[in-house]
């Protein structure tokens, strides 16, 4: 009798874990979809806005633009901020880093199991595009690097030249908190 009860308890626990995981995936996809719709509205202004690179100062948590990755046929919302809530909505823009035409380091981060699931398929020379209310900007991947999770040296927030940096956890198939970060460097075209 005890063994039967224990078996039923284990099956119920497994079922609850599966339901919870499914809900988390559904919720993240819903939030990303909502953010993409919000980002499309923000960039649809298309020249009708008086927004410029100098005056562009989005609010944390707001969908501000779109990251296009042609090789992956991906269209991802860019959200201001990199908190857990912000990253649940899309690709997070690291607060304090720059935006296109601000002549500095643009840092975008995303989860390896959601928006950046397929970044390992990208190759040197692949194109990336960022669309914001004040324009569309193209970049080319020039370098990739793997660093320890605690290595923050890649985020220099330099403002001498424009560069785009994408960051995500690594290895891509790791279960749990990954011990490394995968970094993609891109330069303007």
Beta strands, then each sheet from edge to edge (+ up, - down):
strand 1: 63-69
strand 2: 74-80
strand 3: 91-93
strand 4: 105-109
strand 5: 127-132
strand 6: 135-148
strand 7: 163-170
strand 8: 180-188
sheet 1: 1+ 2- 3- 4+ 7+ 8- 6+ 5- 1+
end
